[in-house]
Amino acid sequence: MLRSMTLRAPGNTAKMSGREREVLLESLMIDEPELTFTPCGNPDTRLLRLVEFLARQAARECYAEEVKMTRRRGKRTS
């Protein structure tokens, strides 16, 4: 079941790191209460970890795309 459940983009074939897998599994824990957001108080720490995880993943994907575009531009000018 977890093989099909991923937070990665469908075209991303890179393997998930151990830490990423841990974060994903922690976020899927069923025995814990729902994530809650309290704008004036302490936000749920699991929600913060999930946001951090998704932000890092998005940054990696964005960086990889920028590198790919830079390499393409470099090949055209050669």
C-alpha positions in Angstrom: 0.0 0.0 0.0 2.7 2.5 0.9 4.5 1.9 -2.5 1.7 3.8 -4.2 1.4 6.5 -1.6 4.1 9.1 -2.2 4.5 12.8 -1.8 6.8 13.0 -4.8 5.9 14.2 -8.2 4.8 11.4 -10.6 7.7 11.9 -12.9 10.3 11.9 -10.1 12.1 8.5 -10.2 14.6 9.3 -7.4 14.5 7.0 -4.4 13.2 8.3 -1.2 15.8 8.8 1.6 15.4 7.0 4.9 14.6 10.3 6.6 12.0 11.2 4.0 10.4 7.8 4.5 10.3 8.2 8.3 8.6 11.6 7.9 6.1 10.2 5.5 5.3 7.2 7.7 5.0 9.4 10.8 2.5 11.6 9.0 0.4 8.6 8.1 0.0 7.4 11.7 -3.6 6.5 12.2 -3.7 6.1 16.0 -3.0 9.8 16.5 -5.7 12.6 16.4 -6.2 14.6 13.3 -3.8 17.4 12.4 -5.1 20.7 13.8 -4.2 24.3 12.9 -4.6 27.0 15.5 -3.7 30.4 14.1 -3.3 32.1 17.4 -1.7 29.2 19.3 0.8 26.5 18.9 0.3 24.7 15.5 0.4 20.9 15.5 4.1 19.8 15.3 3.2 17.1 12.8 1.8 19.7 10.5 5.0 21.8 10.8 7.1 18.7 10.0 4.9 17.9 7.0 5.2 21.5 5.7 9.0 21.4 6.2 9.1 18.1 4.3 7.1 19.4 1.4 9.1 22.6 1.2 12.4 20.7 1.0 11.0 18.4 -1.6 9.7 21.4 -3.7 13.1 23.1 -3.3 15.0 20.0 -4.5 12.7 19.7 -7.5 13.0 23.3 -8.4 16.8 23.2 -8.1 17.0 20.1 -10.2 14.9 21.8 -12.9 17.0 24.9 -12.8 20.2 22.8 -13.2 18.6 20.9 -16.1 17.6 24.2 -17.8 21.1 25.7 -17.3 22.7 22.6 -18.9 20.3 22.9 -21.9 21.3 26.5 -22.3 25.0 25.6 -22.0 24.7 23.0 -24.8 23.0 25.5 -27.1 25.7 28.1 -26.8 28.6 25.7 -27.4 
